Amino acid sequence: MALRNTRQLLTVKKNQIAYFSMEIGFRSDIPTYSGGLGVLAGDTLKSFADLGIDVVAVTLLNEKGYFKQNIDEWGYQREEYTSWPFEKELEKLDVTINVFIEGRIVKVSAWRYNLVGVKGKKVSIIFLDTNLEDNHDDDRGLTSHLYGGDNLYRLRQEIVLGIGGIKILRELGYNPRKYHMNEGHAAFLILELYRELHSLSDEKGVYEDEKKRILQELCSFTTHTPVAAGHDVFPNEMIEKQLGSVMPKYILDLVTRDGKFNMTLLALNYSSYVNAVARKHQEVSKRMFPEFHIHYITNGVHSTTWVSDRIAAVFDKHIIDWRVNPLELRNSYKIPLEELQSAHQKAKQDLFDYIKETQGVEFDTNIFTIGFARRATGYKRAELLFRNIDWLKHISRTVGKIQLVFAGKAHPHDDNGKHIIQHIINLSKELSPTVDIVFLENYNMDVSLKMVSGVDLWLNTPKRPLEASGTSGMKATHNGVPSLSIPDGWWVEGLIEGVTGWGIGQEIITEHDDNKIDEMDANDLYEKLEKQIVPLYYNDPMAYVTVMRNAIAINAAYFNTHRMVNQYLVGAYARNNKV
């Protein structure tokens, strides 16, 4: 090997981890997230802080956030973009670096926010900002909109995140031992690490396989989606024009698939540890990328963030140290059923007060209430519950009254998703008063907490096997709200039928016709509601509360980010992990 100082690039600060993510959601009023990926990143960083792990995070400023969702008089989603007061919330850092995009200099500055853990440990989040006077107008907006613009805008954002992120860390004195790419958006950090490594070479250079091995030792990668559209690809011509000599031909050739540059392949090739986010997702990811070894670490949620105040008060009374060690939630069996039921009813009233305040609709806390909140897109199948409206009405009339609470945003460019929202809102008029439906607009972390703690049952109906993990059901289970879900993602691991919740259909199906699959799943959904769940709720309420308590003791005690982070420490961040 031909390096003047082989280990210089690997000279690290203690055991520090750099965590790169396009979006990070840690506070509802700091809208630097669009949904599950960003909130997962925020929950992960909170657990890093709670556990005292030395981590620095890098993301984009996203000064206009994702968008505020407004529903017009026809039930159609409209997007509103407004800046959030980041100058008041973040600390401006005295640092500026240059990134080259399409042959011109783009200056990048940074801001910082410190997450403080339960024992006082701080984890810094570095926000990259291109809205500087010296930059071209097009470049000033690169850190304005999360997932905004076209494919070129996305590519330029990812250049800023990956290459700019590494350069900013260096200017701030960081030299971490591991670089964790939370999804492929950040994979261009590999190019900057490659450039640093190349700068240490003598005139003979270093063989590419040796460079690759060294960079693999530095990088870990988490893939989050089994949906092809979730893996960013760019035409090679666009890559070469935007990055020029920054993109080595060896890497360009290595990660090109079907004539396009694949960000996931870049991350996969240069990471020593790759993981999916659930056991089922691992199986799907292996089929998508069979040439790579892919582990799995099932997602979790940050327990103290996602337990409502009503339920937290009960936990504080009966479970010592659950805030420090969520595994202690397994002792939820100590909680008297009547006490858990009472706390849940109060959380339910909190949700219904919010519904009355924002929607002008009164819901009854004595009525069985189902919650559904997902990004509005086809494969999430939000409309599956309405496949047989007559059956749904029959259950609500003859078995027990049902109320439905829906929420979720559609991507600004997803017209089909917007029509799904519109259809659900129109159905609310058609089904009332037999089944009362409300759609809560502008779904965010605050609305989510109200929903996952205030409904009686959490519904999830994705098309198999497209649910990588799904964390909203984990949030619900932390509040004693069981799930009725397709056995996909995390629910394959969390479901104990009739004990922690209920499944819809089978995990593995042989049918390939989508219409027939929808019919089978809908029929099973109605059967479960009619024969098991709704009768249990109304006829034997303490038995239903027992399922709620089981959900906490069995599922919440495991599906949390404290457990998840500890698995990353011994897997993704281990010093000698191998591809």
Phi, psi and omega in degrees: 000144189244066175244138176295320179220092188305320188266003185301315181296334183262008174287115194240162175268104179052232181245033189295142177244137171255126186246112183256130178210136179299327180223144177221121179247114181230345175217140183297328183273002171245091194277054180265039181208156177250333183181222190301318182298314182291319180292322175301316179300315178297316178298320179298314181294325177297320178290323173305314181295315180300322184270001175072032182268137185281100185225143168236136182251150180230133178208183176263154183294320181050057190295341174255010176065206175272275168190158173269130183269125172240136178257122183279182186295342178263007179081016184261139181288133171239142182258138176235129182247121177222147179285146174260155188282066185296332180298332180274335186263334186245158177263124178287131180259142181275072183207137175216135179232169179248137171236139179264122177231123182053037175081359179246157180279130171244118180277140182231126174249186187211153174233162183225143170230135179255116169281134182249124181282175185297336179252013176096355178293138180254139171239121182274136171251122181261122181256123182272139188226124176252003182280069183241147186301327183287347184273153172300149183305320180297322182284331179297333182269005185293337178249028181269309189244127174288123180055033178267166174076196185259192183296324178294319177299316179298316180300313181296322175300318183288331173295315179299314182297308186284301182288313179298324181297316178296316181297320177296316178302317180297317180296331179272001176089012180271137172217074189294162178278328181226146175242115183259117177267110178273089188081165190285352181304330186265008191294342178293349173302332179298323179297320180288322175296322177299316179297318178298317180296317180298326181292343179269357183282152170276184187295343179279344180080183181233137177300142185299323181293329177287320175300317181299317180297318180295317181291325176300323180297336182270337195243144171228154188219134174246122175263138190244352188224136171268004179270125184305322182294344180278355178257110186294130174228148181223143175302138181303326179297322178293319178299312183295324180289320184279327186252336177055229184291348178295333182266106177297140181299324180302314181291318179304314180292323185294323189250015175273128177227131181054037176078008181230149178284126187248115183295325178295319177297324177299312180294320181296318183292330187247027178237138178278340180222126179235134179223145167274177189248016171190162181298317179294321179296327176300315180300316181293317182295323178296326177288327180285323183228070188294342183278358182243150176272119184238124176271184169220141169229110185292137181301168173212183175230158181281112193303310185290336175288323192252012170259126181294159179302325181296314181284324179301323180297324178290317178300315181300328182284324190246343187234109181289134171064021179296331180290328179274321183227093183299343175303334180296346177297346175298339178276015177299342178298344177285343185284124176299139184301320181297325181290318178294318178299317180296316180296320180295320180297326177291319177296324178296318178295323177300316178298315184291329174296321178294319178298317179295320181294319186265330185247347182071021182246135179259122175254152183259125182291346179274355183261139180299127188234127179253138178246143176216120179218112180212161168301133183281100177209159190305313188289347176284342174054051179298335184270002182301324180298340184254017182295324177233088185296324181297320180294317179299316178297319180301316179299315183291329180281317193254335183259313179175139183301141181237138171241147182233134176240119180245154174198165176140147179259150169261145175302141183307332181262006183259087181296324179299317178299321179294324179288332175297314177300314181300319180296317180296319179295320177294325178295331181299328178283322182290323186272339180290141007262007182295314175233117180273132182232139173227141175246121181267119183279162179056056178301127177214189184297321180294314179296321179301314181298321178297319183288311185292342178259342188257343177274170180263338182213137179257125185255136177216123189229046183290158173285127179294146350256052192266000174268102182301309178218293183087110183252348182295323177295329176293322178294318179298315183295333175296339179255011179079018179261112181285162181255149164243107193215153167300135177286081179217163180057221183294334187292339173300324181272331187268341185283122162238106192307124178077356181252307178255353182157205186220149177258156175247112180071194183256157177295315182249125179235151182261346180289142181243349180280118185301320181296319179291323178297315178300318180295316179297315181294317180298318180298318179292323177301311181296320178300315180297316179296313186289317189266335187238301195286306182296316176299320179299317182297315185274325188266335181217070187302326180290329175292324177293319178295331175297319175298320178301314181293322176301319182300321178291308187294323185267315187267310182297326181295338181252316187274066178226160186285343174296312176298315182300313181298320178296327176291324175296322181298320183268352179246281186297327185256004179298147186294326188243029179291153184238159178296000000 
